Amino acid sequence: MESPRPRPIARPGSAGSISSGRFSYESRAKSPLSIISSVDSFETGRTSLESQASSNSSLARRGPTPVYAHGNGAPNRAPMAPMPMSSKNGPKFESTSLPPTPSRLGPQKGAVSKTGGGLAGVRYLRTLTPGEGFKKLPKEILLVILQELRRSHVEAGSLSCATCWMRDCCNLALSCKKWWRATRNILYEDIQLIGCDSIMHTKKKFKMKYGTRLTLLRRTIREQPDLADCVKTLKVPSMPEAAKTKKEREDYLDLVASVIMSCPNLERLPGFYPAYTHEFSRFVHAISTRTKLLEQVWVIDPSPFQRQHRYTLSEDSRNLYPTLIPGLLLPEQCVEFLDYHSNWDNLQTLFLHCNPGGTLDSALLMDIFASLPSLQHLNVSSFPAPAFTDDTLLSLPPLKSLRLDSVPGISASGLSTYASLPTSNTLASLTLISIPVLSLPALARLFSRLASLTAFTISQAPAPSLPMGEEIFMHPYLASSTLQSLHWEITNPLSEQATDILSKSIQFNGFPSLKTLRTPADYTGSFQALCKPRDKIELPGDRYRNIHQHLPSSQSLPNLPSPSPTKGSFFGSANNSQASFSMPPSPAYVTSPTKSVFSFNEKEEEALSSSGGRSLAQARRQAQSRIEGADKHPQFHIIVWDDDNQFVERFAVGSFVGQVQSKIWYSLKPDIEGMDEAIVRMNTLLDGGEEVAMRDGCTGNWNLDVDKSAKGRNMGKEKWWHTERGRWKEVGLEKFF
């Protein structure tokens, strides 16, 4: 006899829906909205096929629902508490009481589930697959991340270098295609090959003395033209030490020229400035063919066909001895040098520097300036007198920045005439170094006629003066309404007339827009007294410079004084207006905590002032000594009485140097951090920087994991180690203006 079939258990009344003949384990708990939807569909006699299909598919993905027994023995599922969420098509529900869904049964990519028997348009939240959010990131965000990564490798003070940056960037590019599309732009847009090549490559793998990285780079960009189009800045290693003969140096220049010819969009070649010898060079020819070049530095060497002859600056100069200068170039040399500039329609920055014996013709320079339509920044340095004259200056196109360094052919009258030309209305930065300008009226015309001038620099030994018999009755004599930055350096301290006139002009609001004033030769402190008061001017290392010249060999550094934490020690105690210090016993040669072995004595300061040879660190120390000297002389006192008119305490407030209402910042920092000279010179640009004089090179070991075992450390060293290379710091050409 067959056993009776099990009776289907009816849905309990608490379910809130009409029984449809299904088994209890096939039913699902309903939310209030789904109940209303079921009742409505029952009353209208319509059933939604889409809701049933969605319910079945959702049930299949979720698996069997747990069943619980009630007190009457009827099994039922655990109640759910759906949470409504806003949506465009209708409310969403997110269940918080369902058991976790197995990953293998979870919703697939792009799958959307609806509630069984519920409203049409009610959707559950879709779970994002791993990596799906990364694929939606725009490329601009990835570029910002890569720029920050590059900055952490190559910025000043970093333990890493450009080699480590390129290695990490390559590893990141190999992770996925999206990173590769972003990293190739950053990696190939600014290529930095610094230091010597690896010995493993030069001797064992490629059997070459030098140039292995350049050879590999050339092969890569030749095989992939899309990467070659990305190259805009290329830093190649300096001339290797292994290239000792002239033939080897020419071969290296030819190798660099082949790499340049493979980069059609090259804009800059920083840190590599070989001299021009007036002979054909593949390197110079390759540079001349780059139509998108933005900057070019010419270092002119003497020509073997030039002869030296005597030259006098002025026929009326009886006290000036004639100097030896090179003669004129050959006509074919002038034509060849002019042709190199024919493709540079986008060139914006041009540097012209002559080594001893080198020269260019004035007429040739005029033709060069006329052939560069986009020229904006010009630097001319160390040119002989007949090569760059007042006529050459007057032929300049409209510029934004002009720097003249050691150009004796320029006179004060030529500068004042140039300032009155319409082409000088766009000039925003003017730098005059060792010209010199000996006429104060000419300097006044420069300030008044240059309508767009915002930065002015003058550095020379003799001071400009007024003509004989001329006096000034009204101030300001020197005035500029647009000037924002002023560098004034007259190294001869015997003549203070120009310094006094300039300080009075600033005091009487002759420069209303002036924000920064840098005067390394401020011997009397007249300019410091016109600027904002500052508590600290000298840098931490200024007091320790040249300390070995003042300390005996058997003595050590004295202990620095420490302030006593007594009441009122900042302003002074009741019985003493100065701050109280606990001084350790000091040697006999230490006179005071502020003027000891860290400072020059008065005789040394006078000798430095009379000679004019003073560094920027000495200027900061002298300015700091004025501030510390003003603190010792109280400007006013604060006396405190109690309610019974009894004396309590007295504070002596020290004085300061400067004017509180002034908007001018007194600066004694150099153009490039770490330099002793305020103004950056051409030798700083041409010496190669840290690439040649390597102090603390990088080998990549900063990224080595030292927590691994000995075998792991050896493997890490093989992975991260590279040839020791210096941390090259680029000297930007914008620092010269």
FENVEN-V978660 format. One record per residue. N is the residue number from 1. RES is the residue in one small letter. SS is DSSP state (H for helix, E for strand, C for the rest). Layout:
n->N res->RES ss->SS
n->N res->RES ss->SS
This chain:
n->1 res->m ss->C
n->2 res->e ss->C
n->3 res->s ss->C
n->4 res->p ss->C
n->5 res->r ss->C
n->6 res->p ss->C
n->7 res->r ss->C
n->8 res->p ss->C
n->9 res->i ss->C
n->10 res->a ss->C
n->11 res->r ss->C
n->12 res->p ss->C
n->13 res->g ss->H
n->14 res->s ss->H
n->15 res->a ss->H
n->16 res->g ss->C
n->17 res->s ss->C
n->18 res->i ss->C
n->19 res->s ss->C
n->20 res->s ss->C
n->21 res->g ss->C
n->22 res->r ss->C
n->23 res->f ss->C
n->24 res->s ss->H
n->25 res->y ss->H
n->26 res->e ss->H
n->27 res->s ss->C
n->28 res->r ss->C
n->29 res->a ss->C
n->30 res->k ss->C
n->31 res->s ss->C
n->32 res->p ss->H
n->33 res->l ss->H
n->34 res->s ss->H
n->35 res->i ss->H
n->36 res->i ss->H
n->37 res->s ss->H
n->38 res->s ss->H
n->39 res->v ss->H
n->40 res->d ss->H
n->41 res->s ss->H
n->42 res->f ss->H
n->43 res->e ss->H
n->44 res->t ss->H
n->45 res->g ss->C
n->46 res->r ss->C
n->47 res->t ss->C
n->48 res->s ss->C
n->49 res->l ss->H
n->50 res->e ss->H
n->51 res->s ss->H
n->52 res->q ss->H
n->53 res->a ss->H
n->54 res->s ss->H
n->55 res->s ss->H
n->56 res->n ss->H
n->57 res->s ss->H
n->58 res->s ss->H
n->59 res->l ss->H
n->60 res->a ss->H
n->61 res->r ss->H
n->62 res->r ss->H
n->63 res->g ss->C
n->64 res->p ss->C
n->65 res->t ss->C
n->66 res->p ss->C
n->67 res->v ss->E
n->68 res->y ss->E
n->69 res->a ss->E
n->70 res->h ss->C
n->71 res->g ss->C
n->72 res->n ss->C
n->73 res->g ss->C
n->74 res->a ss->C
n->75 res->p ss->E
n->76 res->n ss->E
n->77 res->r ss->E
n->78 res->a ss->C
n->79 res->p ss->C
n->80 res->m ss->C
n->81 res->a ss->C
n->82 res->p ss->C
n->83 res->m ss->E
n->84 res->p ss->E
n->85 res->m ss->E
n->86 res->s ss->C
n->87 res->s ss->C
n->88 res->k ss->C
n->89 res->n ss->C
n->90 res->g ss->C
n->91 res->p ss->C
n->92 res->k ss->E
n->93 res->f ss->E
n->94 res->e ss->E
n->95 res->s ss->C
n->96 res->t ss->C
n->97 res->s ss->C
n->98 res->l ss->C
n->99 res->p ss->C
n->100 res->p ss->C
n->101 res->t ss->C
n->102 res->p ss->C
n->103 res->s ss->H
n->104 res->r ss->H
n->105 res->l ss->H
n->106 res->g ss->C
n->107 res->p ss->C
n->108 res->q ss->C
n->109 res->k ss->C
n->110 res->g ss->C
n->111 res->a ss->C
n->112 res->v ss->C
n->113 res->s ss->C
n->114 res->k ss->E
n->115 res->t ss->C
n->116 res->g ss->C
n->117 res->g ss->C
n->118 res->g ss->C
n->119 res->l ss->C
n->120 res->a ss->C
n->121 res->g ss->C
n->122 res->v ss->C
n->123 res->r ss->E
n->124 res->y ss->C
n->125 res->l ss->C
n->126 res->r ss->C
n->127 res->t ss->C
n->128 res->l ss->C
n->129 res->t ss->C
n->130 res->p ss->C
n->131 res->g ss->C
n->132 res->e ss->H
n->133 res->g ss->H
n->134 res->f ss->H
n->135 res->k ss->H
n->136 res->k ss->C
n->137 res->l ss->C
n->138 res->p ss->C
n->139 res->k ss->H
n->140 res->e ss->H
n->141 res->i ss->H
n->142 res->l ss->H
n->143 res->l ss->H
n->144 res->v ss->H
n->145 res->i ss->H
n->146 res->l ss->H
n->147 res->q ss->H
n->148 res->e ss->H
n->149 res->l ss->H
n->150 res->r ss->H
n->151 res->r ss->H
n->152 res->s ss->H
n->153 res->h ss->H
n->154 res->v ss->H
n->155 res->e ss->C
n->156 res->a ss->C
n->157 res->g ss->C
n->158 res->s ss->C
n->159 res->l ss->C
n->160 res->s ss->C
n->161 res->c ss->C
n->162 res->a ss->H
n->163 res->t ss->H
n->164 res->c ss->H
n->165 res->w ss->H
n->166 res->m ss->H
n->167 res->r ss->H
n->168 res->d ss->H
n->169 res->c ss->H
n->170 res->c ss->H
n->171 res->n ss->H
n->172 res->l ss->H
n->173 res->a ss->H
n->174 res->l ss->C
n->175 res->s ss->C
n->176 res->c ss->C
n->177 res->k ss->H
n->178 res->k ss->H
n->179 res->w ss->H
n->180 res->w ss->H
n->181 res->r ss->H
n->182 res->a ss->H
n->183 res->t ss->H
n->184 res->r ss->H
n->185 res->n ss->H
n->186 res->i ss->H
n->187 res->l ss->H
n->188 res->y ss->H
n->189 res->e ss->H
n->190 res->d ss->E
n->191 res->i ss->E
n->192 res->q ss->E
n->193 res->l ss->C
n->194 res->i ss->C
n->195 res->g ss->C
n->196 res->c ss->C
n->197 res->d ss->C
n->198 res->s ss->C
n->199 res->i ss->H
n->200 res->m ss->H
n->201 res->h ss->H
n->202 res->t ss->H
n->203 res->k ss->H
n->204 res->k ss->H
n->205 res->k ss->H
n->206 res->f ss->C
n->207 res->k ss->C
n->208 res->m ss->C
n->209 res->k ss->C
n->210 res->y ss->C
n->211 res->g ss->C
n->212 res->t ss->H
n->213 res->r ss->H
n->214 res->l ss->H
n->215 res->t ss->H
n->216 res->l ss->H
n->217 res->l ss->H
n->218 res->r ss->H
n->219 res->r ss->H
n->220 res->t ss->H
n->221 res->i ss->H
n->222 res->r ss->H
n->223 res->e ss->H
n->224 res->q ss->C
n->225 res->p ss->H
n->226 res->d ss->H
n->227 res->l ss->H
n->228 res->a ss->H
n->229 res->d ss->C
n->230 res->c ss->C
n->231 res->v ss->C
n->232 res->k ss->C
n->233 res->t ss->E
n->234 res->l ss->E
n->235 res->k ss->E
n->236 res->v ss->C
n->237 res->p ss->C
n->238 res->s ss->C
n->239 res->m ss->C
n->240 res->p ss->C
n->241 res->e ss->C
n->242 res->a ss->C
n->243 res->a ss->C
n->244 res->k ss->C
n->245 res->t ss->C
n->246 res->k ss->H
n->247 res->k ss->H
n->248 res->e ss->H
n->249 res->r ss->H
n->250 res->e ss->H
n->251 res->d ss->H
n->252 res->y ss->H
n->253 res->l ss->H
n->254 res->d ss->H
n->255 res->l ss->H
n->256 res->v ss->H
n->257 res->a ss->H
n->258 res->s ss->H
n->259 res->v ss->H
n->260 res->i ss->H
n->261 res->m ss->H
n->262 res->s ss->C
n->263 res->c ss->C
n->264 res->p ss->C
n->265 res->n ss->C
n->266 res->l ss->C
n->267 res->e ss->C
n->268 res->r ss->E
n->269 res->l ss->C
n->270 res->p ss->C
n->271 res->g ss->C
n->272 res->f ss->C
n->273 res->y ss->C
n->274 res->p ss->C
n->275 res->a ss->C
n->276 res->y ss->E
n->277 res->t ss->C
n->278 res->h ss->C
n->279 res->e ss->C
n->280 res->f ss->C
n->281 res->s ss->C
n->282 res->r ss->H
n->283 res->f ss->H
n->284 res->v ss->H
n->285 res->h ss->H
n->286 res->a ss->H
n->287 res->i ss->H
n->288 res->s ss->H
n->289 res->t ss->C
n->290 res->r ss->C
n->291 res->t ss->C
n->292 res->k ss->C
n->293 res->l ss->C
n->294 res->l ss->C
n->295 res->e ss->E
n->296 res->q ss->E
n->297 res->v ss->E
n->298 res->w ss->E
n->299 res->v ss->E
n->300 res->i ss->E
n->301 res->d ss->C
n->302 res->p ss->C
n->303 res->s ss->C
n->304 res->p ss->C
n->305 res->f ss->C
n->306 res->q ss->C
n->307 res->r ss->C
n->308 res->q ss->E
n->309 res->h ss->E
n->310 res->r ss->E
n->311 res->y ss->E
n->312 res->t ss->C
n->313 res->l ss->C
n->314 res->s ss->C
n->315 res->e ss->C
n->316 res->d ss->C
n->317 res->s ss->C
n->318 res->r ss->C
n->319 res->n ss->C
n->320 res->l ss->C
n->321 res->y ss->C
n->322 res->p ss->C
n->323 res->t ss->E
n->324 res->l ss->E
n->325 res->i ss->E
n->326 res->p ss->E
n->327 res->g ss->C
n->328 res->l ss->C
n->329 res->l ss->C
n->330 res->l ss->C
n->331 res->p ss->H
n->332 res->e ss->H
n->333 res->q ss->H
n->334 res->c ss->H
n->335 res->v ss->H
n->336 res->e ss->H
n->337 res->f ss->H
n->338 res->l ss->H
n->339 res->d ss->H
n->340 res->y ss->C
n->341 res->h ss->C
n->342 res->s ss->C
n->343 res->n ss->C
n->344 res->w ss->C
n->345 res->d ss->C
n->346 res->n ss->C
n->347 res->l ss->C
n->348 res->q ss->C
n->349 res->t ss->E
n->350 res->l ss->E
n->351 res->f ss->E
n->352 res->l ss->E
n->353 res->h ss->E
n->354 res->c ss->E
n->355 res->n ss->C
n->356 res->p ss->C
n->357 res->g ss->C
n->358 res->g ss->C
n->359 res->t ss->C
n->360 res->l ss->C
n->361 res->d ss->C
n->362 res->s ss->H
n->363 res->a ss->H
n->364 res->l ss->H
n->365 res->l ss->H
n->366 res->m ss->H
n->367 res->d ss->H
n->368 res->i ss->H
n->369 res->f ss->H
n->370 res->a ss->H
n->371 res->s ss->C
n->372 res->l ss->C
n->373 res->p ss->C
n->374 res->s ss->C
n->375 res->l ss->C
n->376 res->q ss->C
n->377 res->h ss->E
n->378 res->l ss->E
n->379 res->n ss->E
n->380 res->v ss->E
n->381 res->s ss->E
n->382 res->s ss->C
n->383 res->f ss->C
n->384 res->p ss->C
n->385 res->a ss->C
n->386 res->p ss->C
n->387 res->a ss->C
n->388 res->f ss->C
n->389 res->t ss->C
n->390 res->d ss->H
n->391 res->d ss->H
n->392 res->t ss->H
n->393 res->l ss->H
n->394 res->l ss->H
n->395 res->s ss->C
n->396 res->l ss->C
n->397 res->p ss->C
n->398 res->p ss->C
n->399 res->l ss->C
n->400 res->k ss->C
n->401 res->s ss->E
n->402 res->l ss->E
n->403 res->r ss->E
n->404 res->l ss->E
n->405 res->d ss->E
n->406 res->s ss->C
n->407 res->v ss->C
n->408 res->p ss->C
n->409 res->g ss->C
n->410 res->i ss->C
n->411 res->s ss->C
n->412 res->a ss->H
n->413 res->s ss->H
n->414 res->g ss->H
n->415 res->l ss->H
n->416 res->s ss->H
n->417 res->t ss->H
n->418 res->y ss->H
n->419 res->a ss->H
n->420 res->s ss->C
n->421 res->l ss->C
n->422 res->p ss->H
n->423 res->t ss->H
n->424 res->s ss->H
n->425 res->n ss->C
n->426 res->t ss->C
n->427 res->l ss->C
n->428 res->a ss->C
n->429 res->s ss->E
n->430 res->l ss->E
n->431 res->t ss->E
n->432 res->l ss->E
n->433 res->i ss->E
n->434 res->s ss->C
n->435 res->i ss->C
n->436 res->p ss->C
n->437 res->v ss->C
n->438 res->l ss->C
n->439 res->s ss->E
n->440 res->l ss->H
n->441 res->p ss->H
n->442 res->a ss->H
n->443 res->l ss->H
n->444 res->a ss->H
n->445 res->r ss->H
n->446 res->l ss->H
n->447 res->f ss->H
n->448 res->s ss->H
n->449 res->r ss->H
n->450 res->l ss->C
n->451 res->a ss->C
n->452 res->s ss->C
n->453 res->l ss->C
n->454 res->t ss->C
n->455 res->a ss->E
n->456 res->f ss->E
n->457 res->t ss->E
n->458 res->i ss->E
n->459 res->s ss->E
n->460 res->q ss->E
n->461 res->a ss->C
n->462 res->p ss->C
n->463 res->a ss->C
n->464 res->p ss->C
n->465 res->s ss->E
n->466 res->l ss->C
n->467 res->p ss->C
n->468 res->m ss->C
n->469 res->g ss->C
n->470 res->e ss->C
n->471 res->e ss->C
n->472 res->i ss->C
n->473 res->f ss->C
n->474 res->m ss->C
n->475 res->h ss->C
n->476 res->p ss->C
n->477 res->y ss->C
n->478 res->l ss->C
n->479 res->a ss->C
n->480 res->s ss->C
n->481 res->s ss->C
n->482 res->t ss->C
n->483 res->l ss->C
n->484 res->q ss->C
n->485 res->s ss->E
n->486 res->l ss->E
n->487 res->h ss->E
n->488 res->w ss->E
n->489 res->e ss->E
n->490 res->i ss->E
n->491 res->t ss->C
n->492 res->n ss->C
n->493 res->p ss->C
n->494 res->l ss->C
n->495 res->s ss->C
n->496 res->e ss->C
n->497 res->q ss->H
n->498 res->a ss->H
n->499 res->t ss->H
n->500 res->d ss->H
n->501 res->i ss->H
n->502 res->l ss->H
n->503 res->s ss->H
n->504 res->k ss->H
n->505 res->s ss->H
n->506 res->i ss->H
n->507 res->q ss->H
n->508 res->f ss->C
n->509 res->n ss->C
n->510 res->g ss->C
n->511 res->f ss->C
n->512 res->p ss->C
n->513 res->s ss->C
n->514 res->l ss->C
n->515 res->k ss->C
n->516 res->t ss->E
n->517 res->l ss->E
n->518 res->r ss->E
n->519 res->t ss->C
n->520 res->p ss->C
n->521 res->a ss->C
n->522 res->d ss->C
n->523 res->y ss->C
n->524 res->t ss->C
n->525 res->g ss->C
n->526 res->s ss->C
n->527 res->f ss->C
n->528 res->q ss->H
n->529 res->a ss->H
n->530 res->l ss->H
n->531 res->c ss->C
n->532 res->k ss->C
n->533 res->p ss->C
n->534 res->r ss->C
n->535 res->d ss->C
n->536 res->k ss->C
n->537 res->i ss->C
n->538 res->e ss->C
n->539 res->l ss->C
n->540 res->p ss->C
n->541 res->g ss->C
n->542 res->d ss->H
n->543 res->r ss->H
n->544 res->y ss->H
n->545 res->r ss->C
n->546 res->n ss->C
n->547 res->i ss->H
n->548 res->h ss->H
n->549 res->q ss->H
n->550 res->h ss->C
n->551 res->l ss->C
n->552 res->p ss->C
n->553 res->s ss->C
n->554 res->s ss->C
n->555 res->q ss->C
n->556 res->s ss->C
n->557 res->l ss->C
n->558 res->p ss->C
n->559 res->n ss->C
n->560 res->l ss->C
n->561 res->p ss->C
n->562 res->s ss->E
n->563 res->p ss->E
n->564 res->s ss->C
n->565 res->p ss->C
n->566 res->t ss->C
n->567 res->k ss->C
n->568 res->g ss->C
n->569 res->s ss->C
n->570 res->f ss->C
n->571 res->f ss->C
n->572 res->g ss->C
n->573 res->s ss->C
n->574 res->a ss->C
n->575 res->n ss->C
n->576 res->n ss->C
n->577 res->s ss->C
n->578 res->q ss->C
n->579 res->a ss->C
n->580 res->s ss->C
n->581 res->f ss->E
n->582 res->s ss->E
n->583 res->m ss->C
n->584 res->p ss->C
n->585 res->p ss->C
n->586 res->s ss->C
n->587 res->p ss->C
n->588 res->a ss->C
n->589 res->y ss->C
n->590 res->v ss->C
n->591 res->t ss->C
n->592 res->s ss->C
n->593 res->p ss->C
n->594 res->t ss->C
n->595 res->k ss->C
n->596 res->s ss->C
n->597 res->v ss->C
n->598 res->f ss->C
n->599 res->s ss->C
n->600 res->f ss->C
n->601 res->n ss->C
n->602 res->e ss->H
n->603 res->k ss->H
n->604 res->e ss->H
n->605 res->e ss->H
n->606 res->e ss->H
n->607 res->a ss->H
n->608 res->l ss->H
n->609 res->s ss->H
n->610 res->s ss->H
n->611 res->s ss->H
n->612 res->g ss->C
n->613 res->g ss->C
n->614 res->r ss->C
n->615 res->s ss->C
n->616 res->l ss->H
n->617 res->a ss->H
n->618 res->q ss->H
n->619 res->a ss->H
n->620 res->r ss->H
n->621 res->r ss->H
n->622 res->q ss->H
n->623 res->a ss->H
n->624 res->q ss->H
n->625 res->s ss->H
n->626 res->r ss->H
n->627 res->i ss->H
n->628 res->e ss->H
n->629 res->g ss->H
n->630 res->a ss->H
n->631 res->d ss->H
n->632 res->k ss->C
n->633 res->h ss->C
n->634 res->p ss->E
n->635 res->q ss->E
n->636 res->f ss->E
n->637 res->h ss->E
n->638 res->i ss->E
n->639 res->i ss->E
n->640 res->v ss->E
n->641 res->w ss->E
n->642 res->d ss->C
n->643 res->d ss->C
n->644 res->d ss->C
n->645 res->n ss->C
n->646 res->q ss->C
n->647 res->f ss->E
n->648 res->v ss->E
n->649 res->e ss->E
n->650 res->r ss->E
n->651 res->f ss->E
n->652 res->a ss->E
n->653 res->v ss->E
n->654 res->g ss->E
n->655 res->s ss->C
n->656 res->f ss->C
n->657 res->v ss->C
n->658 res->g ss->C
n->659 res->q ss->C
n->660 res->v ss->C
n->661 res->q ss->C
n->662 res->s ss->C
n->663 res->k ss->C
n->664 res->i ss->C
n->665 res->w ss->E
n->666 res->y ss->E
n->667 res->s ss->C
n->668 res->l ss->C
n->669 res->k ss->C
n->670 res->p ss->C
n->671 res->d ss->C
n->672 res->i ss->C
n->673 res->e ss->C
n->674 res->g ss->C
n->675 res->m ss->C
n->676 res->d ss->C
n->677 res->e ss->C
n->678 res->a ss->C
n->679 res->i ss->C
n->680 res->v ss->C
n->681 res->r ss->C
n->682 res->m ss->H
n->683 res->n ss->H
n->684 res->t ss->H
n->685 res->l ss->H
n->686 res->l ss->H
n->687 res->d ss->C
n->688 res->g ss->C
n->689 res->g ss->H
n->690 res->e ss->H
n->691 res->e ss->H
n->692 res->v ss->C
n->693 res->a ss->C
n->694 res->m ss->C
n->695 res->r ss->C
n->696 res->d ss->C
n->697 res->g ss->C
n->698 res->c ss->E
n->699 res->t ss->C
n->700 res->g ss->C
n->701 res->n ss->H
n->702 res->w ss->H
n->703 res->n ss->H
n->704 res->l ss->C
n->705 res->d ss->C
n->706 res->v ss->C
n->707 res->d ss->C
n->708 res->k ss->C
n->709 res->s ss->C
n->710 res->a ss->H
n->711 res->k ss->H
n->712 res->g ss->H
n->713 res->r ss->H
n->714 res->n ss->H
n->715 res->m ss->H
n->716 res->g ss->H
n->717 res->k ss->H
n->718 res->e ss->H
n->719 res->k ss->H
n->720 res->w ss->H
n->721 res->w ss->C
n->722 res->h ss->C
n->723 res->t ss->C
n->724 res->e ss->C
n->725 res->r ss->E
n->726 res->g ss->C
n->727 res->r ss->C
n->728 res->w ss->C
n->729 res->k ss->C
n->730 res->e ss->C
n->731 res->v ss->C
n->732 res->g ss->C
n->733 res->l ss->H
n->734 res->e ss->H
n->735 res->k ss->H
n->736 res->f ss->H
n->737 res->f ss->C
